[in-house]
Amino acid sequence: MAWKSFASEDEAVAYSIHCQRDRRNLTGADVLRWVGELDRRKTKAEAGAMKGKQASSDASSGKSADRTAETIGTSTRKVEKARAILDRSGSVLARVGGKRA
């Protein structure tokens, strides 16, 4: 076993995803979990920068989906579908009073 050091937790997560995607085929559940994790990290990191501003041109042009797809090792369309599923599941859980993991 080898120990690796990372400058940030985000860098460690990206490395972990990179190793896993090259090691095995991704299931639909893997894609959903990783898209959700990467989007949640991005949201936390950029929350202060976006305060009081409109959404960036990256979000409207699909560039964020391209970057996420490249990190995960899947297609942009699959990332967009995963985001739609995650968005819907969050709104359904909110209506029934549940929590999204």
ABEGO torsion letter per residue (X at the ends): XBBBBBABAAAAAAAAAAAAAAABBBBAAAAAAAAAAAAAAAAAAAAAAABGBBBBAAAAAGAAAAAAAAAAGBBAAAAAAAAAAAAAAAAAAAAAGBBBX
